[in-house]
């Protein structure tokens, strides 16, 4: 008997917002969240620039908000995180989230602003795998997250470091501070730890995932976009990732964060044990998405994973030398790749893809 449910729907631009509302109902949103608690909307601003398949879409945000309201959840707050290479304030504007937050009167908080929330010591109830090895006894989380529901809103895409990225990876920005890059060598184990922490501090968890335009190749930013016209939702963060990864052509047993979370009882990673509802045949699709690297992520893989250069990572990433890599990543992604190649991809998407045209129709 299935232990988890994942809802999948085929969709089109003219119905996608209503489809998200139906998706939330099919995915079990009403029973997944605590009706008396505030709900955090945790969007995915992977890049502060518009690029198809990379960031939470405005229709995903709009449809998820309406789905939450349908289920009686009106105490909503959006939380953005900061990374060394992403400017969330700019992303909120460029990705057209701001008009939606204003329309639905949803406050926006930032987990890196001291006047919004504090990072406090956290003592987990169950043993963790990676975080104690990295941070010792000084594991900290934002105090605002405790006692609140959370809804993760990732997209369907590959990732140069984790092979895929989804609901589990979306917690990475929210629950880890500026030193989150310390965890990259143990990234899969870290994601499992964050899920364990999430289950302790959140009374309810849910995820919607946008695959209207999915991304393959050197993610999470410089992906190759593919219009796939699908959306997913689940109360099980592991199950939704497992189904999305399988659709991309990946083997869940070879994705350590999914396999470890399944093994530790934090969710269901085996697709055979997951009940798929909605347009069930979509789960049988295999897109054969390759996982690639670009110049910036290729350098990162050499330093974080199993190469001779791994021994130098503390020198490079735990000292002020890290600023050289921050500068290099920003220079490559924002000042070279995006102006030279990225903008052409976006223009083509906005003129030729129905999803690009839908994005262009949303107000700034």
Secondary structure as the mmCIF struct_conf table of DSSP 4:
data_model
#
loop_
_struct_conf.conf_type_id
_struct_conf.id
_struct_conf.beg_label_comp_id
_struct_conf.beg_label_asym_id
_struct_conf.beg_label_seq_id
_struct_conf.end_label_comp_id
_struct_conf.end_label_asym_id
_struct_conf.end_label_seq_id
BEND BEND1 UNK A 3 UNK A 3
STRN STRN1 UNK A 4 UNK A 10
TURN_TY1_P TURN_TY1_P1 UNK A 13 UNK A 15
HELX_RH_AL_P HELX_RH_AL_P1 UNK A 16 UNK A 26
TURN_TY1_P TURN_TY1_P2 UNK A 27 UNK A 28
HELX_RH_AL_P HELX_RH_AL_P2 UNK A 29 UNK A 32
BEND BEND2 UNK A 33 UNK A 33
TURN_TY1_P TURN_TY1_P3 UNK A 35 UNK A 36
BEND BEND3 UNK A 37 UNK A 37
STRN STRN2 UNK A 39 UNK A 43
BEND BEND4 UNK A 46 UNK A 46
BEND BEND5 UNK A 48 UNK A 49
TURN_TY1_P TURN_TY1_P4 UNK A 52 UNK A 54
BEND BEND6 UNK A 55 UNK A 55
HELX_RH_AL_P HELX_RH_AL_P3 UNK A 58 UNK A 70
TURN_TY1_P TURN_TY1_P5 UNK A 71 UNK A 72
STRN STRN3 UNK A 76 UNK A 80
STRN STRN4 UNK A 83 UNK A 83
TURN_TY1_P TURN_TY1_P6 UNK A 84 UNK A 85
STRN STRN5 UNK A 86 UNK A 86
HELX_RH_AL_P HELX_RH_AL_P4 UNK A 88 UNK A 94
TURN_TY1_P TURN_TY1_P7 UNK A 95 UNK A 96
HELX_RH_AL_P HELX_RH_AL_P5 UNK A 98 UNK A 103
TURN_TY1_P TURN_TY1_P8 UNK A 104 UNK A 105
STRN STRN6 UNK A 107 UNK A 110
TURN_TY1_P TURN_TY1_P9 UNK A 111 UNK A 112
TURN_TY1_P TURN_TY1_P10 UNK A 114 UNK A 116
STRN STRN7 UNK A 119 UNK A 121
BEND BEND7 UNK A 125 UNK A 126
BEND BEND8 UNK A 129 UNK A 130
HELX_RH_AL_P HELX_RH_AL_P6 UNK A 131 UNK A 135
TURN_TY1_P TURN_TY1_P11 UNK A 136 UNK A 137
STRN STRN8 UNK A 140 UNK A 142
HELX_RH_3T_P HELX_RH_3T_P1 UNK A 143 UNK A 145
TURN_TY1_P TURN_TY1_P12 UNK A 146 UNK A 147
STRN STRN9 UNK A 149 UNK A 159
TURN_TY1_P TURN_TY1_P13 UNK A 160 UNK A 162
STRN STRN10 UNK A 163 UNK A 165
BEND BEND9 UNK A 166 UNK A 166
HELX_RH_AL_P HELX_RH_AL_P7 UNK A 167 UNK A 175
HELX_RH_3T_P HELX_RH_3T_P2 UNK A 178 UNK A 186
HELX_RH_AL_P HELX_RH_AL_P8 UNK A 187 UNK A 201
BEND BEND10 UNK A 203 UNK A 203
STRN STRN11 UNK A 205 UNK A 216
STRN STRN12 UNK A 217 UNK A 217
BEND BEND11 UNK A 218 UNK A 218
TURN_TY1_P TURN_TY1_P14 UNK A 219 UNK A 221
BEND BEND12 UNK A 222 UNK A 222
STRN STRN13 UNK A 224 UNK A 234
BEND BEND13 UNK A 235 UNK A 235
HELX_RH_AL_P HELX_RH_AL_P9 UNK A 237 UNK A 247
TURN_TY1_P TURN_TY1_P15 UNK A 248 UNK A 249
HELX_RH_3T_P HELX_RH_3T_P3 UNK A 252 UNK A 254
HELX_RH_AL_P HELX_RH_AL_P10 UNK A 256 UNK A 263
TURN_TY1_P TURN_TY1_P16 UNK A 264 UNK A 265
BEND BEND14 UNK A 266 UNK A 267
HELX_RH_3T_P HELX_RH_3T_P4 UNK A 271 UNK A 273
STRN STRN14 UNK A 274 UNK A 278
BEND BEND15 UNK A 279 UNK A 279
HELX_RH_3T_P HELX_RH_3T_P5 UNK A 280 UNK A 284
STRN STRN15 UNK A 291 UNK A 291
HELX_RH_AL_P HELX_RH_AL_P11 UNK A 295 UNK A 304
BEND BEND16 UNK A 305 UNK A 307
HELX_RH_3T_P HELX_RH_3T_P6 UNK A 308 UNK A 312
HELX_RH_AL_P HELX_RH_AL_P12 UNK A 313 UNK A 317
BEND BEND17 UNK A 318 UNK A 319
TURN_TY1_P TURN_TY1_P17 UNK A 320 UNK A 321
HELX_RH_AL_P HELX_RH_AL_P13 UNK A 322 UNK A 330
HELX_RH_PI_P HELX_RH_PI_P1 UNK A 331 UNK A 342
HELX_RH_AL_P HELX_RH_AL_P14 UNK A 343 UNK A 352
HELX_RH_AL_P HELX_RH_AL_P15 UNK A 354 UNK A 361
BEND BEND18 UNK A 362 UNK A 362
#
